[in-house]
Amino acid sequence: MKKIIALLSFLLGTVTIEAAPKIDRIEPANWFAGMKNPSLQLMVYGKNIRNAHVTVDYPGARIDSLVRLDSPNYLLVYLNLEGARPGEMTLKFDGKKVKYPLKEREMAGDKRMGFTNADVLYMLMPDRFAQGKNHPAQVKGLNAYKEDRTQPSLRHGGDLEGIRERLDYLKELGVTALWFTPVLENNSPDEGNTSTYHGYATTDYYKVDPRFGSNEAYRQLIDEAHRKGLKVVMDMIFNHCGFEHPWVKDMPTRDWFNTPEWLHEAQTGQKEGQRAKVNDRYLQTSYKLTPVLDPYASKADMRETVDGWFVPTMPDLNQRNPHVITYLIQNSEWWIETVGIDGIRMDTYPYADREGMAQWMERLDEEYPNFNTVGETWVTEPAYTAAWQKDSKLSTINSYLKTVMDFSFFDKLSQAKTEETDGWWQGLNRIYNSLCYDYLYENPSSVMAFIENHDTDRFLGEGRDTLALKQALALLLTINRIPQLYYGTEVLMNGTKAVTDGNVRKDFPGGFPGDKRNAFTPEGRTAEENAMFNWLSRLLHWRQSNEVVSRGTQTQFIPHNGVYVIARRHGGKTVMTVLNGLRRNAQLDVQRYAEIIGKHVQATDVMTGQPVDLSANVPLSPRQTLIWEWSE
């Protein structure tokens, strides 16, 4: 007997007994019954969860597969919910019961309507727009951060409540959709006088950054925006996440990120909370997007573009990993269903895997056929941009991406604003020579145009050339495009990136306690700012529900004697935009535009309501902008 006991003691001493699994979180925390795709991936986090035995006890639900990843602290559970109805499912992990909500959808996917070219998007940065009345001085539990409005690259304290309180201002301005830069948690510590106030370093894909508010506050803001007739577009980033995301410290698989080799090596011996230092195994993206579509691209260039990291503090996600892309697809669906967003703007679109992103867009198009997504495709050649649009004949891979960003328009306008319009290439000829390539686009009406954004110099630079600004805005709001404005342009906010990006992301005057003036009100604006606000507001309200602009055919004329003309026609109505591209007087030769004007001898000036005589040539003052309309 003593020998048997001794043998058992020896055997037990050499056997490792794995600890019982612990569940820290499940993503997503709930799902929705009745989705077209019945498959649901649950990402389960917890120490030693990988080898857990999992069962589900719920009518219509079954487990299709369990994916045990490289790290012992993750488990992927793939459920099939084809016959499941709303309710509370019971999942068992080694016998431990976990309740999982399966919610009823608020509406079918085809009822969700995205933004279109009938809308005007207003882009703003939550941290820089306005602060709500109950903004916390500090949020406990986050990595070290500071709110200091004297530092352009630290957080300034804007939040979702501040936006909600200014919805009436945006309604008064006349925009119809709001695009916020990312609102998800960015729990990266400040480094000196820099921070991730911009929101592009996500550390939790299912949580609004608590400095901005909560998931519930986000939903309340969207609901109120909807009641006021405003849509909301959510900024997402699938190319990379933040360094403080749990995946970085404990990678689910060796290929969850692209080129993580430097990270493995650099993290060895690092202290808790200390970031890895770049070494010679780190791969930086070239920021050159042409290899993605270049038929002659080298593998080295392609790898550098797509697999290189945007910056060392933003790990590059591998969308070729089927579990990564499934996680991201579901995340976008979850936000659509949970808070009711009306569109998505996808950051750094071509940097991510092309086929993975096409899979994401195809899935969204199937589930939400009337929804819309715009992808950031920062190359200034129309042929490149057009190839990324859904059903493009220029691409061997269908992106299923309905809307692309017109960086060509932005680039040409940035040059034209300081030039005289000559007889060939300069000035407004650049716009003509960009729009003439619209035949490359499968759907020009679903291309987003802009004159500035958070990544560019302000259109006004360090000045206040309102004549050039009016020409840019008149073009933007009357051509065949989805227009996007940048916050504060209506009150002549300016700045350049010469020193820091923060100087084109300044606080909206009056959005924060202690501001000396409040540009949200006429009383707080200067006479010049009120003039610009009123001019733009009139144009925006005129544009609303104006089918000539949203559905009309477009005719443009080569600039003649410095004058550029674009016309839109629909249902017996005509809109004609006339720009003098010279810093001197000019005139419009009405006979040259007879195919548009026809026998009409009078039009109405959209901006003044005054009649315009078309029976004789029309004199134009330097850099004058005119928008006319008439009916048959």
MIPA-337849 format. One record per residue (C-alpha): residue number from 1; residue in one letter; x, y, z. Coordinates in steps of 0.05 Angstrom, whole numbers, plus 5000, padded with zeros to 4 digits. Example, Ala and Ser with C-alpha at 12.3 -4.5 7.8 and 13.67 -1.06 7.14 Angstrom:
! MIPA-337849
  seq  type     x     y     z
    1     A  5246  4910  5156
    2     S  5273  4979  5143
//
This chain:
! MIPA-337849
  seq  type     x     y     z
    1     M  5000  5000  5000
    2     K  5057  5048  5017
    3     K  5087  5034  4948
    4     I  5021  5051  4913
    5     I  5013  5116  4952
    6     A  5085  5135  4936
    7     L  5073  5120  4862
    8     L  5010  5162  4860
    9     S  5046  5219  4895
   10     F  5101  5216  4844
   11     L  5052  5215  4785
   12     L  5011  5273  4813
   13     G  5074  5313  4824
   14     T  5092  5308  4750
   15     V  5023  5325  4722
   16     T  5005  5397  4708
   17     I  4933  5411  4727
   18     E  4908  5470  4684
   19     A  4871  5523  4722
   20     A  4796  5530  4711
   21     P  4781  5581  4656
   22     K  4762  5651  4675
   23     I  4718  5695  4631
   24     D  4736  5768  4633
   25     R  4694  5792  4574
   26     I  4658  5769  4511
   27     E  4657  5811  4447
   28     P  4607  5830  4424
   29     A  4570  5833  4490
   30     N  4504  5820  4455
   31     W  4478  5806  4385
   32     F  4414  5811  4344
   33     A  4365  5760  4319
   34     G  4345  5758  4246
   35     M  4410  5780  4213
   36     K  4417  5756  4141
   37     N  4483  5723  4159
   38     P  4467  5675  4216
   39     S  4539  5665  4236
   40     L  4564  5700  4299
   41     Q  4636  5701  4324
   42     L  4644  5709  4399
   43     M  4713  5729  4422
   44     V  4721  5705  4493
   45     Y  4775  5735  4537
   46     G  4800  5701  4601
   47     K  4859  5666  4631
   48     N  4865  5595  4605
   49     I  4799  5599  4568
   50     R  4827  5569  4504
   51     N  4813  5496  4519
   52     A  4745  5506  4551
   53     H  4688  5459  4532
   54     V  4631  5502  4506
   55     T  4557  5486  4496
   56     V  4496  5529  4480
   57     D  4426  5517  4506
   58     Y  4378  5558  4464
   59     P  4326  5540  4410
   60     G  4353  5554  4340
   61     A  4425  5565  4363
   62     R  4482  5517  4354
   63     I  4558  5519  4357
   64     D  4590  5512  4289
   65     S  4662  5512  4312
   66     L  4710  5530  4367
   67     V  4776  5563  4347
   68     R  4831  5555  4397
   69     L  4883  5609  4384
   70     D  4957  5612  4399
   71     S  4947  5650  4465
   72     P  4913  5609  4520
   73     N  4874  5670  4541
   74     Y  4827  5674  4480
   75     L  4774  5629  4451
   76     L  4732  5641  4389
   77     V  4663  5611  4390
   78     Y  4627  5610  4323
   79     L  4551  5605  4332
   80     N  4497  5593  4280
   81     L  4434  5632  4298
   82     E  4392  5618  4237
   83     G  4331  5596  4275
   84     A  4341  5636  4339
   85     R  4292  5688  4363
   86     P  4305  5746  4410
   87     G  4317  5726  4482
   88     E  4372  5707  4530
   89     M  4417  5649  4509
   90     T  4454  5606  4558
   91     L  4526  5589  4542
   92     K  4566  5540  4585
   93     F  4641  5543  4591
   94     D  4664  5479  4626
   95     G  4596  5479  4658
   96     K  4598  5552  4680
   97     K  4535  5587  4656
   98     V  4539  5653  4619
   99     K  4477  5691  4598
  100     Y  4482  5722  4529
  101     P  4429  5772  4503
  102     L  4401  5762  4433
  103     K  4364  5826  4420
  104     E  4308  5844  4372
  105     R  4329  5889  4316
  106     E  4297  5958  4314
  107     M  4287  5954  4239
  108     A  4306  5910  4180
  109     G  4373  5924  4148
  110     D  4342  5950  4084
  111     K  4305  6004  4123
  112     R  4370  6037  4145
  113     M  4383  6094  4097
  114     G  4453  6121  4088
  115     F  4478  6189  4066
  116     T  4473  6208  3993
  117     N  4491  6267  3948
  118     A  4427  6300  3973
  119     D  4464  6309  4039
  120     V  4519  6356  4062
  121     L  4566  6325  4113
  122     Y  4596  6369  4168
  123     M  4660  6339  4195
  124     L  4682  6356  4266
  125     M  4730  6332  4319
  126     P  4693  6318  4385
  127     D  4753  6339  4427
  128     R  4757  6407  4393
  129     F  4684  6425  4379
  130     A  4648  6437  4445
  131     Q  4647  6415  4518
  132     G  4583  6394  4553
  133     K  4560  6423  4620
  134     N  4579  6362  4662
  135     H  4647  6345  4632
  136     P  4690  6307  4683
  137     A  4756  6338  4704
  138     Q  4789  6269  4703
  139     V  4763  6200  4686
  140     K  4789  6147  4734
  141     G  4818  6083  4708
  142     L  4850  6111  4645
  143     N  4923  6118  4630
  144     A  4954  6185  4648
  145     Y  4925  6242  4607
  146     K  4917  6317  4612
  147     E  4867  6366  4583
  148     D  4905  6429  4566
  149     R  4877  6476  4514
  150     T  4943  6514  4509
  151     Q  4976  6453  4478
  152     P  4953  6438  4406
  153     S  4968  6363  4411
  154     L  4938  6349  4480
  155     R  4865  6336  4495
  156     H  4822  6399  4501
  157     G  4760  6369  4532
  158     G  4706  6370  4479
  159     D  4654  6315  4485
  160     L  4590  6285  4458
  161     E  4546  6326  4503
  162     G  4578  6389  4476
  163     I  4558  6368  4406
  164     R  4488  6350  4428
  165     E  4479  6419  4458
  166     R  4499  6451  4391
  167     L  4453  6410  4345
  168     D  4408  6470  4336
  169     Y  4467  6511  4311
  170     L  4483  6457  4259
  171     K  4410  6454  4239
  172     E  4410  6530  4231
  173     L  4473  6526  4189
  174     G  4438  6478  4141
  175     V  4480  6416  4140
  176     T  4444  6349  4139
  177     A  4495  6298  4165
  178     L  4550  6299  4218
  179     W  4615  6261  4212
  180     F  4654  6257  4278
  181     T  4726  6235  4279
  182     P  4731  6170  4320
  183     V  4694  6168  4386
  184     L  4718  6100  4410
  185     E  4764  6091  4470
  186     N  4836  6115  4459
  187     N  4868  6095  4524
  188     S  4939  6114  4505
  189     P  4980  6153  4556
  190     D  5002  6223  4537
  191     E  5075  6227  4515
  192     G  5101  6296  4532
  193     N  5055  6345  4498
  194     T  5025  6296  4450
  195     S  4964  6251  4457
  196     T  4913  6211  4417
  197     Y  4860  6265  4423
  198     H  4845  6252  4349
  199     G  4816  6184  4364
  200     Y  4853  6142  4312
  201     A  4887  6094  4361
  202     T  4829  6049  4384
  203     T  4839  6009  4448
  204     D  4768  5983  4455
  205     Y  4725  5972  4393
  206     Y  4661  5967  4433
  207     K  4666  6027  4479
  208     V  4660  6102  4470
  209     D  4719  6138  4501
  210     P  4694  6158  4571
  211     R  4724  6227  4562
  212     F  4673  6237  4507
  213     G  4616  6203  4544
  214     S  4586  6133  4543
  215     N  4555  6086  4492
  216     E  4488  6109  4519
  217     A  4506  6183  4510
  218     Y  4527  6168  4438
  219     R  4460  6135  4425
  220     Q  4423  6194  4457
  221     L  4462  6243  4413
  222     I  4445  6204  4350
  223     D  4372  6198  4369
  224     E  4367  6273  4380
  225     A  4404  6287  4315
  226     H  4354  6243  4279
  227     R  4295  6280  4310
  228     K  4325  6344  4282
  229     G  4334  6314  4213
  230     L  4409  6304  4219
  231     K  4445  6239  4201
  232     V  4508  6215  4237
  233     V  4568  6182  4204
  234     M  4617  6141  4246
  235     D  4692  6143  4233
  236     M  4723  6074  4237
  237     I  4794  6047  4230
  238     F  4806  5975  4209
  239     N  4879  5984  4187
  240     H  4907  5992  4257
  241     C  4890  5997  4331
  242     G  4922  6031  4390
  243     F  4984  6004  4425
  244     E  4946  5996  4490
  245     H  4895  5949  4461
  246     P  4896  5883  4500
  247     W  4914  5846  4436
  248     V  4983  5878  4436
  249     K  5005  5855  4504
  250     D  4976  5785  4492
  251     M  4970  5771  4417
  252     P  4913  5723  4402
  253     T  4953  5692  4345
  254     R  5023  5702  4316
  255     D  4991  5733  4254
  256     W  4938  5777  4287
  257     F  4982  5836  4268
  258     N  5024  5848  4207
  259     T  5100  5845  4216
  260     P  5098  5838  4292
  261     E  5168  5807  4296
  262     W  5200  5870  4322
  263     L  5148  5874  4376
  264     H  5162  5804  4403
  265     E  5235  5819  4408
  266     A  5228  5889  4434
  267     Q  5178  5870  4489
  268     T  5226  5820  4520
  269     G  5247  5848  4587
  270     Q  5201  5908  4583
  271     K  5171  5932  4647
  272     E  5096  5932  4657
  273     G  5063  5990  4619
  274     Q  5127  6006  4581
  275     R  5123  6010  4505
  276     A  5168  5971  4459
  277     K  5224  6008  4425
  278     V  5231  6007  4350
  279     N  5287  5961  4325
  280     D  5314  5940  4258
  281     R  5258  5889  4250
  282     Y  5204  5942  4250
  283     L  5170  5955  4183
  284     Q  5144  6025  4170
  285     T  5091  6037  4116
  286     S  5116  6080  4058
  287     Y  5050  6118  4058
  288     K  5051  6106  3982
  289     L  4985  6076  3961
  290     T  5000  6065  3887
  291     P  5028  5994  3894
  292     V  4960  5968  3916
  293     L  4933  5979  3845
  294     D  4999  5983  3805
  295     P  4999  5924  3755
  296     Y  5075  5925  3758
  297     A  5083  5932  3834
  298     S  5139  5895  3867
  299     K  5125  5850  3926
  300     A  5172  5892  3968
  301     D  5133  5956  3954
  302     M  5066  5922  3965
  303     R  5088  5892  4031
  304     E  5114  5959  4055
  305     T  5049  5994  4038
  306     V  5000  5944  4066
  307     D  5038  5908  4121
  308     G  5080  5965  4147
  309     W  5056  6001  4209
  310     F  5026  6071  4203
  311     V  5067  6092  4263
  312     P  5101  6050  4317
  313     T  5045  6065  4367
  314     M  4990  6039  4321
  315     P  4996  5964  4309
  316     D  4977  5942  4239
  317     L  4919  5893  4238
  318     N  4922  5833  4191
  319     Q  4856  5830  4153
  320     R  4880  5768  4116
  321     N  4869  5731  4181
  322     P  4796  5708  4174
  323     H  4782  5716  4248
  324     V  4808  5788  4249
  325     I  4765  5810  4190
  326     T  4704  5774  4219
  327     Y  4714  5811  4285
  328     L  4717  5878  4248
  329     I  4657  5863  4204
  330     Q  4615  5846  4264
  331     N  4638  5907  4301
  332     S  4612  5954  4247
  333     E  4546  5916  4245
  334     W  4540  5921  4321
  335     W  4548  5996  4320
  336     I  4496  6004  4265
  337     E  4446  5962  4303
  338     T  4463  5990  4372
  339     V  4466  6065  4362
  340     G  4434  6074  4293
  341     I  4490  6108  4255
  342     D  4473  6128  4183
  343     G  4540  6116  4151
  344     I  4613  6098  4161
  345     R  4676  6135  4141
  346     M  4733  6085  4137
  347     D  4802  6113  4152
  348     T  4866  6093  4113
  349     Y  4825  6048  4067
  350     P  4879  6023  4018
  351     Y  4929  6009  4074
  352     A  4888  5949  4096
  353     D  4883  5884  4058
  354     R  4843  5896  3994
  355     E  4806  5830  3993
  356     G  4791  5833  4067
  357     M  4761  5902  4060
  358     A  4720  5879  4000
  359     Q  4693  5822  4042
  360     W  4672  5873  4096
  361     M  4638  5918  4046
  362     E  4602  5861  4011
  363     R  4575  5837  4077
  364     L  4550  5907  4095
  365     D  4519  5917  4027
  366     E  4482  5851  4034
  367     E  4456  5867  4104
  368     Y  4444  5942  4093
  369     P  4434  5954  4018
  370     N  4414  6027  4027
  371     F  4470  6043  4077
  372     N  4532  6080  4055
  373     T  4606  6078  4070
  374     V  4660  6125  4046
  375     G  4732  6103  4043
  376     E  4793  6149  4050
  377     T  4834  6136  3987
  378     W  4887  6191  3988
  379     V  4915  6192  3918
  380     T  4903  6254  3875
  381     E  4893  6218  3808
  382     P  4819  6204  3789
  383     A  4837  6137  3758
  384     Y  4864  6112  3824
  385     T  4804  6135  3864
  386     A  4754  6109  3813
  387     A  4783  6039  3815
  388     W  4763  6034  3889
  389     Q  4689  6048  3876
  390     K  4638  5992  3876
  391     D  4632  5954  3809
  392     S  4689  5993  3778
  393     K  4712  5965  3711
  394     L  4782  5990  3727
  395     S  4793  5939  3782
  396     T  4802  5864  3782
  397     I  4773  5861  3852
  398     N  4704  5891  3867
  399     S  4712  5934  3929
  400     Y  4636  5940  3940
  401     L  4653  6010  3968
  402     K  4598  6058  3945
  403     T  4633  6124  3961
  404     V  4705  6146  3952
  405     M  4737  6212  3970
  406     D  4755  6260  3914
  407     F  4826  6279  3931
  408     S  4836  6302  3860
  409     F  4784  6357  3869
  410     F  4816  6378  3935
  411     D  4886  6379  3906
  412     K  4868  6418  3843
  413     L  4827  6468  3882
  414     S  4884  6478  3931
  415     Q  4928  6499  3873
  416     A  4875  6539  3835
  417     K  4857  6584  3893
  418     T  4922  6623  3888
  419     E  4926  6625  3812
  420     E  4897  6666  3756
  421     T  4854  6625  3708
  422     D  4892  6626  3643
  423     G  4877  6597  3574
  424     W  4905  6528  3589
  425     W  4920  6494  3655
  426     Q  4922  6542  3714
  427     G  4868  6567  3761
  428     L  4798  6539  3750
  429     N  4823  6500  3689
  430     R  4849  6451  3741
  431     I  4778  6437  3765
  432     Y  4752  6428  3694
  433     N  4810  6381  3679
  434     S  4794  6339  3741
  435     L  4718  6334  3730
  436     C  4727  6315  3657
  437     Y  4752  6247  3681
  438     D  4685  6230  3714
  439     Y  4675  6177  3661
  440     L  4723  6135  3702
  441     Y  4675  6131  3760
  442     E  4621  6079  3761
  443     N  4577  6128  3799
  444     P  4602  6201  3802
  445     S  4542  6220  3844
  446     S  4570  6177  3900
  447     V  4638  6210  3903
  448     M  4652  6254  3964
  449     A  4685  6321  3950
  450     F  4716  6368  4001
  451     I  4760  6430  4003
  452     E  4795  6414  4069
  453     N  4793  6366  4128
  454     H  4829  6348  4192
  455     D  4890  6322  4155
  456     T  4901  6382  4109
  457     D  4915  6456  4116
  458     R  4852  6497  4126
  459     F  4828  6525  4059
  460     L  4840  6596  4084
  461     G  4911  6579  4106
  462     E  4933  6635  4152
  463     G  4890  6686  4115
  464     R  4816  6702  4104
  465     D  4806  6704  4029
  466     T  4731  6700  4028
  467     L  4726  6709  3953
  468     A  4766  6646  3941
  469     L  4728  6610  3996
  470     K  4660  6627  3965
  471     Q  4683  6600  3897
  472     A  4706  6536  3930
  473     L  4641  6527  3969
  474     A  4597  6544  3908
  475     L  4632  6490  3868
  476     L  4630  6440  3925
  477     L  4555  6449  3936
  478     T  4531  6451  3864
  479     I  4572  6399  3826
  480     N  4554  6325  3820
  481     R  4585  6302  3886
  482     I  4570  6287  3959
  483     P  4598  6350  3993
  484     Q  4635  6350  4059
  485     L  4649  6412  4100
  486     Y  4699  6420  4157
  487     Y  4678  6450  4223
  488     G  4688  6524  4232
  489     T  4696  6543  4159
  490     E  4630  6579  4164
  491     V  4661  6627  4215
  492     L  4727  6633  4177
  493     M  4770  6587  4221
  494     N  4839  6581  4190
  495     G  4908  6550  4203
  496     T  4961  6507  4172
  497     K  4999  6444  4191
  498     A  5067  6478  4185
  499     V  5081  6468  4260
  500     T  5030  6415  4281
  501     D  4965  6383  4259
  502     G  4933  6414  4320
  503     N  4935  6482  4287
  504     V  4883  6459  4236
  505     R  4842  6428  4292
  506     K  4832  6489  4337
  507     D  4774  6496  4386
  508     F  4710  6524  4359
  509     P  4704  6593  4392
  510     G  4650  6590  4445
  511     G  4650  6516  4452
  512     F  4687  6515  4519
  513     P  4679  6547  4587
  514     G  4717  6612  4593
  515     D  4718  6628  4518
  516     K  4721  6703  4506
  517     R  4668  6699  4451
  518     N  4616  6650  4425
  519     A  4616  6641  4350
  520     F  4556  6595  4356
  521     T  4515  6659  4362
  522     P  4509  6719  4315
  523     E  4527  6764  4374
  524     G  4593  6727  4384
  525     R  4615  6731  4312
  526     T  4649  6789  4277
  527     A  4613  6824  4219
  528     E  4657  6786  4170
  529     E  4642  6719  4203
  530     N  4568  6733  4204
  531     A  4570  6750  4130
  532     M  4604  6684  4114
  533     F  4558  6644  4159
  534     N  4496  6675  4129
  535     W  4520  6666  4058
  536     L  4536  6593  4069
  537     S  4473  6579  4109
  538     R  4430  6608  4053
  539     L  4465  6564  4002
  540     L  4459  6502  4046
  541     H  4385  6511  4059
  542     W  4373  6524  3985
  543     R  4409  6459  3969
  544     Q  4366  6417  4015
  545     S  4315  6375  3976
  546     N  4339  6409  3912
  547     E  4335  6354  3860
  548     V  4369  6396  3807
  549     V  4433  6390  3848
  550     S  4424  6319  3873
  551     R  4396  6287  3810
  552     G  4410  6335  3753
  553     T  4454  6324  3692
  554     Q  4518  6364  3692
  555     T  4548  6406  3637
  556     Q  4614  6442  3645
  557     F  4648  6492  3598
  558     I  4723  6500  3589
  559     P  4741  6565  3624
  560     H  4737  6622  3574
  561     N  4770  6689  3586
  562     G  4779  6669  3658
  563     V  4706  6650  3669
  564     Y  4685  6579  3689
  565     V  4613  6555  3683
  566     I  4580  6491  3707
  567     A  4505  6478  3697
  568     R  4458  6427  3727
  569     R  4389  6410  3696
  570     H  4331  6367  3720
  571     G  4256  6367  3712
  572     G  4253  6432  3672
  573     K  4297  6470  3721
  574     T  4367  6496  3712
  575     V  4422  6517  3760
  576     M  4483  6553  3732
  577     T  4546  6567  3773
  578     V  4590  6623  3746
  579     L  4660  6636  3773
  580     N  4707  6692  3752
  581     G  4775  6661  3760
  582     L  4811  6728  3751
  583     R  4831  6781  3801
  584     R  4804  6833  3753
  585     N  4737  6849  3722
  586     A  4710  6802  3669
  587     Q  4644  6787  3635
  588     L  4601  6728  3619
  589     D  4588  6721  3544
  590     V  4516  6696  3545
  591     Q  4519  6672  3473
  592     R  4574  6623  3490
  593     Y  4526  6589  3539
  594     A  4466  6589  3493
  595     E  4457  6514  3497
  596     I  4442  6522  3571
  597     I  4408  6591  3572
  598     G  4367  6579  3510
  599     K  4314  6633  3501
  600     H  4313  6652  3574
  601     V  4325  6726  3586
  602     Q  4320  6725  3661
  603     A  4346  6683  3719
  604     T  4344  6690  3795
  605     D  4406  6699  3836
  606     V  4403  6643  3888
  607     M  4442  6682  3940
  608     T  4405  6748  3936
  609     G  4338  6730  3906
  610     Q  4347  6786  3856
  611     P  4331  6779  3781
  612     V  4389  6772  3731
  613     D  4385  6798  3660
  614     L  4408  6745  3611
  615     S  4392  6785  3548
  616     A  4461  6817  3549
  617     N  4531  6799  3572
  618     V  4538  6799  3648
  619     P  4594  6839  3681
  620     L  4634  6803  3735
  621     S  4675  6833  3790
  622     P  4743  6803  3810
  623     R  4736  6731  3835
  624     Q  4660  6738  3836
  625     T  4616  6678  3849
  626     L  4546  6673  3821
  627     I  4493  6618  3826
  628     W  4432  6627  3782
  629     E  4369  6586  3773
  630     W  4308  6587  3727
  631     S  4251  6542  3705
  632     E  4223  6525  3637
//
